[in-house]
Amino acid sequence: MRINISSGAEWEDVVGYSRAVKVGGLIVVSGTTGIDKNGEVVGKDDIYRQTKQCILNIEEALKKAGASLENVVRTRTFVTDIDQWEAFGKAHQEFFGKVKPAATLVEVSKLIHPDLLVEIEVDAVLEE
């Protein structure tokens, strides 16, 4: 059974996507940025703060799917400046240091908003 999980963002209907999709024990969370509930970018020039907000947003989607960050098996991260990998890594480690999912970190030329520095997507698995 497929369950689409929404964050309530207007862009989900405009673009045609879900914040997360759960099929069986698999949960796939779409690329998630450091935007708060008011639609504002958190930490305009601070990749550490943006990464933390990304992961908090991901955590909220996982909770709606009956999962938690402990269920994450893979993270894929896109950053606009790979030289900031240590600040990103510090935030990632704070949330995933014990879980240690497979991880990818890639530099991209830009994200959808000029103030965004990082976007993260995750895969999580609920054990049957």
N, C-alpha and C positions, 0 to 999 in steps of 0.2 A: 504494500500500500504506500502511495506517495503522499507526503504532507508538505505543502509549501508554507514557509514561515515568513511572515512579513515584519519589517521594522516599522511600518507605517510611513516610510519616506515616500514623498510624491513621485520620486524618480522610478520607483518599482513599476508603477503603471505606465509611466511615460516610455520607459525603455523596454519593459516587459521581462522583468526578472524577479526573483525572490531573494530575500536576505539569506535564506537557507532552505535547503530541500532535504527532507528525511525520507529515505527508502529503506525499509527494514531497519537494520542496525547501523546503516551508513548515514552520516549527516555531512553535507557539503555546505560550507558557508562561503558566500560570494565575497569578492574583494571588498574589504571594509576599511574605511578611513577614520581619521580622528575628528569626526564631527559629533558634537554633542546633541542632546535632545532638542535644542533650539535651532539646530541647523547651522551652528557656528563652528568654525575650525578651532580646535583646542591647540594651544601652543604654536602660534603662527610660524615662528622660526626655531622651534624646539622639537627635534625628531624624537627625543626621549618621551616628552609629554604626549606627542601625537601617537606614538607607538602604544603607550599605556592606554590611551582612549580607544584606539583600534581594538585592543584586546578586551577591554571592558565591553565594547559594543559586541564583539564576537561572543563573549561570555553570556551576554543577554540573549542572543539568538540561540545559543546552545541550550540554555535553560528552558527556552520555549519548546525545544525539541526533546526535553527530558535528559539532557546530557550536561556535562561540565567541561572545564578546561582539561581535566584529567583524562577525558576520553579522546583528546586530540592526538592524532597519529602523524599529521603532516601540517607544516605551515609553509606557505609560499608568500614571500615578501618582495614588494617592488618599492624601491627608494629612488629619489631623484638625485641623491648624492651618496655614492658608495663610500666616500671618505668618512661619512658619519656612522659607519657600521658599528663602532664601539658603543655609541650612545643608544642606537637601536638595540644592539645586543644586550646591553644592560637591562633594558625594559623587558625584552623577550625572556631573558634568564629569570627575572623576578617572577614571571608568571609560569614559565615552562621548565625551570631548572630541575625540578624533580621528575617531570613527565618526559622530558627529552624527546620530543617528536622529531621525525625526519624534517629537515628544514632546507629551504632554498632562499637565497637572497640575491636579487637581481637589480641592477641599476637601469632605470628607464629615463627617457628624456623629459617627460612631464606626466603629471596626473591630471584629472579632470578639472581641478581648481588650482590656480597658481600658488595658493598658500599651503597646499597639501604636499607633504614630504615623504609619506609612507602609505602603502596600502597592503593589507594582509588578507589572505584567504586561508581557510583551514579545512581539513577533512577530519572527521571524528568518527569513532566506531563505538557503538554500544555492544557490549558482549552479550551474546544471546544466552 
